[in-house]
Each structure stands twice: as structure tokens, then as C-alpha cells.
């Protein structure tokens, strides 16, 4: 027996439709992209500022190491920088910012032995290091506009006959403080070497400190002076009466709504009312070492 098989017609498979983006999806994606680009653009100034700070800190560290090497190699850690009758001398300063034109008039109270480049100690100092170039980081050279071609021309001081010219930027100053203030300072005396590195040769400000409930009230008391000379994480050079100058790291400083300015130090040393201090503009770094004078 035979059965007839019914022929089933072939039906082609349905065509695969291609999916696409709707207008709403495109608008949402564009909005997310705009938000992301705006966020990236917003952090660029902060990133640039952080990069500038990191560069300054790196250069300050380099100069601090160079300054100590200069002080050792050039005989700046010698007892002959102090006057012959150095009993009671609290410190000797040299370099940029801490002194003005080679004098110690920037440190009030007669606490500095090195009065000027014309004194005995000043003469000894300035024959050992170039006071014009010896206290500056000489890594930022200057160039003049080329007259021919595209290569910049090297710039030299003294009309082209002197050493390479550089931008006068990051600089340092040093301070030697005897551990024992009584008696004459001589070879073998122990002292503290303070190396202060500055962003540039800037200004300084005399301040007065008065303890108040665990804090120190600062005069002059205005926000601009505080932010420039006594900001947090910086240092003040405190000049206590009858004692050696001491660098104090500022833990925090602020100005109240009533116009009063206060600060706290990270150390535990206390100072009486009316203690003078000096704040410095652009202080980047402070290194202190205990040394034995030659």
C-alpha cells in the first residue's frame, strides 16, 4: 500500500532585523559624556597646582642637600665665623632671606653675631662662598632669543664674560646656633645648623606671640598676614628673650570672625607673653642638624 506524501512548501526564515539607538539613548549618552569631560576639566587646575607644588618640594630637597654639602666643603661650619668674644652670642646667620644685603638687621634684638660683610666674621664668610650666587639653586638657566636659526643662545653675566646666567629663584639661608651660650665658641663646640629653603628671595614679617589658653595670639592679627607669613605647616623663627632663636613648626593657624589671629605649634616648648617671632614668605623647607664646629 502506498501513501501519498503531501509536499510542504519551503518557508524562508524571517529576516534578522538590525537593532539601533533611539534618539533618547543618544541624548543620555551625550549627557554622560559631557558630565565626564566637565569633571576632568575641573580637576586640571588642581592637578597643575599639585604638580607645581611637587616640583617646588623636589627642588627644595635638592637645594637642601646641596646647601649642606656647600656648608661642609666651603668651611661654613667653622667657629671662626663667630666673633673672638662670642660669649652670649645666640646665632650666626648667612645666605639669602635670613639676612639683608649681608647684614643681620633682619633678625631683631641684637641676637646675631654676623653684623655685616665688613666685620671680621663677615670677611671670613664671604671669602669662602660667593654671596651673589652661592645660596641659589642654579638649575634654571636663561636663554636669549636667537638672532639666526632656531636654537636659543646661552646667556652669560657681565656682558657675556661672566658665568652662566640663571633665573633667581629657589634659594637658601643658614643659621648656626651654639648649644651652650655661655663661654667662647671655638673648635669642638656643638651647634645646631638650620638650613631654610625659600621659593624665592621674599619678604619677612615681625610678629608677637602671646600664650592664650593653650594657643598663641598673634599680632598683627589679620588674615592676609597670617596666610602669607604664618600659615599652617610652615615655620616661625621665634626669638625668646635671653635664649637662642628657635624654629617652631606651625600646626594650624586661623583668624576668627572678631579679627583675632591664633596659632598652635607642633612642639611642646612654651614662650612668655610678648615673645617676638619672624614669619617668612615662601618658606619651602627647614632642615636642622647637630654639628661640631671646626
Steps between C-alpha positions, in 0.01 A plus 500: 500500500637830405428825675533829324717751687382854495767740391549776752603830344836645618461809713815718521613605851397844612752775427710606798428862579799723601462676833584872530519782753204710567527876523442482877792259544729728300404799710564311825843384376589855397398626844720244676793591271458873572493436876818292479687755290388781732628308803837442334527867403417603858794307649759628250573826692533307827728246333713780357526661843598170661761444232648845564511429876664162442760660274575768760533239776731290285722799421498601867623155599775517240610845618496394866742218424714732288500764774631259761769379261596862429515582871731205569722542194542877529571516872174664603475272805799658666535674834689790338169628363425607856667811645804457722299590811198286416375434854124551502474497120178324414550437127677585178297530181602505134344454158181627341184631671630447854733794437454823307795601282732290712390656829310360795269798538213271403529314831403749773621510857875495436506123506720448195878519505551545125419869468616563144740395230754754629545341842767241572256212491332639191829525316579139584159387378494684169848388400374142516180525301369730231231702675336585166474146358593258777160486669278434198404184314662556161298252295268740319718651228390789282533532125478792260294516182700365205601752237550233236358151484270347759742402778486729808823671601666442837496804728801605706545761771724808476418565138580148389833461682369365830350165603174360367195708581208336679162598638526618859254262666531234768757614758618415850627657820688347790511556875756366750380489860741392777358242738666675796469878496741562788870504421685564176405300193803315366608183320315200640198702613164339427250700298176459307508570128166617360461507122191687381399464133276764341304513176676829423656794679181629658391714790483439874267625773563567870233344722422490871379184677293491819383169655121481544331181631746265331509711184712793389340830410685664210553871438451643240169318483366498148424216262727625221808512726419158645460334160823653372732462799341262753300240310464143619786252444748787463756626753556804717837611628423571867736732690453440873666749733831379640499182292604384157263544203296190431303384197146393585277308259147638481237232550203722410415869476172683455333840524172528690194696398594759760832564326729318745771266367611185682740216428633183657843336474576132463759513780447527874733793567320801647581869470406795720269782398641748252755260351618634162505274195564529128287357222646444153334512161535191283678276753510154338716290728700508823775252585676497837819308583713476812864559406842548658668823390845486344 
